[in-house]
Each structure stands twice: as C-alpha cells, then as structure tokens.
C-alpha cells in the first residue's frame, strides 16, 4: 500500500482553480448588474418598482384592523 499524498504544487493549483472560478462568476455578475443599472427604464427600474408596489400593498394590508 502506498500512502501517496498529493504534491504541494497540485494542491496549490486546485486552490487557485477554485479561486479563479469565483472571480469569473463575480465578473459575470458585475457585468449583469452594470447592464441593469446602465439601461434607463430597464429591468432594474421595473424590479424596484414592483418591489415598492408589493411592499406598499403589504403594509396597507397589515395596517388594516
């Protein structure tokens, strides 16, 4: 039986690969958010309007006796 352990270099490459994918996801997320913010009357505006309307209806319903 061999108790072979991964070399230090392969462990570092594994950790680096995990970090790289996280950075890639963050870059994509930043691009999506940038597009949503940059477009006037775009999806972000619609989303915030819908949330405000839902919150207003909720608080009105809760305040009724």
Phi, psi and omega in degrees: 000142181244131177262060183286130177253148178296146180291159182298326180294320181291325177295318179296320178295322178297314179294321179295320178297320178294319179293324180294319180293325177296318178296320179297317177298319179295323178295315179297316179299318178296321178295316180297314179295320178299318178293319180295324181281325187287330184277117178290141183055039182263204185295323181294319178298317178297318180296314180294323177296317179295319178295319179296318179295316180295318179295319179297315179295321179296312182293327176295318179293323180289328184281346179286144180287000000 
